[in-house]
Amino acid sequence: MYPTRPRRKRRTENKNGSAFINNVIERLREDPSKLDIIRKNLDEYRQQRFLKRGFLLAIERFDWVFEASNNVDDICEQILADDYIGNRLRRYPLLFKGVR
């Protein structure tokens, strides 16, 4: 028999990434007009020719979030949610460029 090594623990989130996202959430709650910056970023990246499939999925999921609600608190909750959409949105911090 081969000796088994203990499994490494998976890190769920990067410490710097979560600090950035928390900062973005603070800024959005302080100034809801910054949602327009995110919409502008989505349009800018949508026009680019070659993007990774995951990035395109994140843009599509953000569109779903905006269609569901225009309330800043609902959008912030969805960004922080520990579900598929929340994880997908937090994975690409370029979508939040200019908010901070």
Phi, psi and omega in degrees: 000148177267139177290141181264141177270148176292145181286146175282146177281136178277135174275128184278326180214151176283137182298317180293323180295319181290327176294320178297314181296318178297322177295318178298316180299317177301314182295321179294320180290327177289320185224093182298343179292347178289350174297331177295328177296318179295317178299320178295319177298317179300316179296320180298314181287330179296330181281344180289146186286310187243109176231154176296150181300322179297322179293319177296321177295322178296319177298316179297319179293324177294323176299320178298317181297316180292327177290326182290322183199147173254005179284129183299319182296320178295319180293318179296320177298321180291324178295321182275352184299145180264057178229187184300313184292314179301316178297320181295319182290320180288340182291337184239086182292346177298337178294337182259014182301129178095349180283322184285000000 
